[in-house]
Amino acid sequence: MNNNKLWLPVLLLLCSCFLIFSGLFLIDDRMKNVSGLCIGIGGSLFSFAVIWFLQYFLYKKNPGIKKQKEIEQKDERNILITEKAKAKAFQALIVLLICVSFLTILLKASLWVTLGTVCIYLTGIVFQMVYTAKYGKEI
């Protein structure tokens, strides 16, 4: 990570502080959901920026770690393992979405909640079919 790329984590840190501050103090009690959203997004951005800084200083102090990490990211075996893990996670997520869809029906949730879970499930299946066709033509 170069010094000229440090502007992004600094910007994220500033945005996160602004979001957390506005969520805690600026947004009144009538908009608690917006306040919670600001605090949640701000906390996530803050965590991301801090990790980015820690990684930058670790790599600056130990360049060998950075080189080893780059080698591991480009290793074909690690790429294959990662892709296989993502495929298994997607299969588990599909089963989970089906269970959540049935659970919303059993709990008599609003129709839009049930349809939302079904649409997420169908979107995942459509993406799977599109990428299967695309990779089938490439290979």
KELO-846278 format. One line per 10 residues: number of its first residue (from 0); for each residue x, y, z of N, C-alpha, C. Coordinates in steps of 0.2 Angstrom, whole numbers, m for minus. Atoms other than C-alpha are relative to their C-alpha. Layout:
NUM> X/Y/Z/X/Y/Z/X/Y/Z  ...
//
This chain:
0> 4/m6/0/0/0/0/4/6/0  m4/m5/0/8/16/m5/m3/6/4  2/m6/m4/7/33/4/m5/4/m3  6/m3/3/m4/40/m9/m6/m3/0  7/4/0/m17/27/m6/m3/1/7  3/m1/m6/m19/32/12/m5/5/1  5/m5/0/m31/46/8/m7/m4/1  6/4/m1/m45/32/7/m2/m2/7  2/1/m6/m44/26/24/m1/6/5  1/m7/m4/m42/44/31/m7/2/m1
10> 7/m2/1/m58/48/22/m5/m4/3  5/4/m3/m67/33/28/0/1/8  0/m1/m7/m61/37/46/m4/6/2  4/m6/m1/m68/55/44/m7/m1/m1  7/1/1/m84/49/37/m3/m4/6  2/4/m6/m86/36/51/m1/4/6  0/m5/m6/m83/49/64/m7/4/m1  5/m4/1/m96/60/56/m7/m4/1  6/4/m1/m109/46/55/m2/m2/7  1/2/m7/m107/40/73/m2/6/4
20> 2/m6/m3/m108/58/79/m7/2/m2  7/m2/2/m123/62/69/m5/m5/3  4/5/m2/m131/46/74/m2/1/8  1/m1/m8/m128/49/93/m3/7/2  2/m7/m3/m131/68/94/m5/4/m5  3/m5/5/m138/76/78/m7/m2/m1  7/2/2/m153/65/74/m4/m1/6  5/0/m6/m168/67/86/m3/m7/1  3/7/m2/m178/53/94/m5/m2/m4  5/2/5/m191/53/81/2/m4/m6
30> m3/4/5/m179/45/69/5/m5/2  m5/5/m3/m171/31/79/2/m5/m5  m2/5/5/m170/19/64/6/3/m4  m5/m3/4/m160/32/54/7/1/5  m6/0/m5/m149/35/70/4/m6/1  m3/6/0/m146/17/72/4/m2/m6  m4/2/6/m141/15/54/6/4/m1  m6/m4/0/m129/30/55/5/m3/4  m5/3/m5/m121/22/70/3/m6/m2  m2/6/3/m120/5/62/5/1/m6
40> m4/m1/5/m113/11/46/7/3/2  m6/m4/m3/m101/23/55/5/m5/3  m5/5/m4/m94/9/66/3/m5/m5  m3/5/5/m92/m3/51/6/4/m4  m5/m4/4/m82/11/41/6/1/5  m5/m1/m5/m72/15/57/4/m7/1  m4/7/m1/m67/m4/59/4/m1/m6  m3/1/6/m63/m5/41/7/5/m1  m6/m5/1/m51/11/41/5/m2/5  m5/2/m5/m43/5/57/4/m6/m2
50> m3/6/2/m39/m12/50/5/2/m6  m4/m2/6/m33/m4/34/7/4/2  m6/m3/m2/m21/7/44/5/m5/4  m4/5/m4/m15/m8/55/4/m4/m6  m3/4/5/m11/m18/39/5/4/m4  m5/m4/3/m2/m3/31/6/0/4  m5/0/m4/9/m1/46/4/m7/1  m3/7/m1/12/m20/48/4/m1/m7  m3/1/7/17/m21/29/6/5/0  m5/m4/0/28/m6/31/6/m2/5
60> m5/2/m5/37/m13/46/3/m7/m2  m2/7/2/38/m31/39/m1/m1/m8  2/1/7/39/m31/20/0/m7/m2  0/7/1/42/m49/20/m7/m3/0  7/2/m1/24/m52/26/m4/2/m5  4/m2/6/17/m42/12/1/m4/m6  m2/4/6/27/m52/m1/m3/m7/1  3/6/m1/21/m68/7/m7/0/m1  7/m1/1/3/m62/7/m2/0/m7  1/0/7/4/m58/m11/1/m6/m4
70> m1/7/3/11/m75/m16/m6/m4/2  6/4/m2/m3/m83/m6/m6/1/m4  6/m2/4/m16/m73/m15/0/m2/m7  0/2/7/m10/m78/m32/1/m7/m1  m1/7/1/m7/m96/m28/m6/m4/m2  6/3/3/m18/m107/m38/m3/m5/4  3/5/m5/m21/m120/m24/m5/4/4  4/m4/m4/m27/m106/m13/m6/3/m3  6/m2/3/m38/m99/m26/m5/m5/m1  5/6/0/m46/m116/m29/m4/m1/6
80> 3/1/m6/m49/m118/m11/m5/5/2  5/m6/m2/m57/m101/m9/m6/m1/m5  6/1/4/m68/m104/m24/m5/m6/2  4/6/m2/m74/m121/m18/m3/2/7  3/m2/m6/m77/m114/m1/m6/5/m1  6/m4/2/m88/m100/m9/m6/m4/m3  6/4/3/m98/m113/m19/m4/m3/6  3/4/m5/m101/m123/m3/m4/5/4  3/m5/m3/m106/m107/6/m7/2/m3  6/m2/4/m118/m102/m8/m6/m6/1
90> 5/5/0/m126/m119/m7/m4/0/7  3/0/m7/m129/m118/12/m4/6/1  5/m6/m1/m136/m100/10/m6/m1/m4  6/1/4/m148/m106/m3/m5/m5/5  5/4/m5/m155/m120/10/m2/5/5  2/m5/m5/m155/m106/23/m6/4/m2  5/m4/3/m165/m95/12/m7/m3/m1  6/4/0/m178/m108/9/m3/m1/6  2/1/m7/m179/m112/27/m3/7/3  3/m7/m2/m182/m93/31/m6/2/m4
100> 6/m1/4/m195/m92/17/m6/m4/3  6/4/m3/m205/m106/25/m1/2/7  1/m2/m6/m202/m99/42/m4/7/0  4/m6/0/m209/m82/37/m8/m2/m2  7/2/2/m225/m91/30/m3/m3/7  3/3/m6/m227/m101/46/m1/5/6  1/m6/m5/m225/m85/57/m5/5/m2  5/m4/3/m238/m77/46/3/7/0  m3/m7/1/m226/m62/42/m3/3/m6  3/m4/5/m231/m49/30/2/m3/m7
110> m1/3/6/m232/m54/12/7/2/m3  m6/m3/3/m218/m42/7/6/m4/3  m6/3/m3/m206/m51/19/1/m7/m3  0/6/3/m210/m68/12/2/1/m7  m2/m1/7/m209/m62/m6/8/3/0  m7/m2/0/m192/m53/m2/5/m6/1  m5/6/0/m184/m69/4/0/m5/m6  1/4/6/m191/m78/m11/4/3/m6  m4/m3/5/m184/m65/m22/8/0/0  m7/1/m1/m167/m66/m14/2/m7/m2
120> m2/7/2/m167/m85/m17/0/0/m7  0/0/7/m172/m83/m35/5/4/m3  m6/m3/3/m159/m70/m38/6/m4/0  m6/4/0/m146/m81/m32/0/m6/m5  1/5/5/m152/m95/m43/1/2/m7  m1/m3/7/m152/m84/m58/7/2/m1  m7/m1/1/m135/m78/m55/4/m7/m1  m4/6/1/m129/m96/m53/m1/m3/m7  1/3/7/m137/m101/m70/4/5/m5  m3/m5/5/m130/m85/m79/8/m2/1
130> m7/1/m1/m112/m89/m72/2/m7/m2  m1/7/3/m114/m108/m76/1/1/m8  0/m1/7/m118/m103/m94/6/3/m2  m6/m4/2/m104/m90/m95/6/m4/0  m6/4/m1/m91/m102/m88/0/m6/m4  0/5/4/m97/m116/m98/2/1/m7  m2/m2/6/m94/m106/m114/8/1/0  m7/m1/m1/m76/m101/m108/4/m6/0  m4/6/m1/m70/m118/m103/0/m5/m6
//
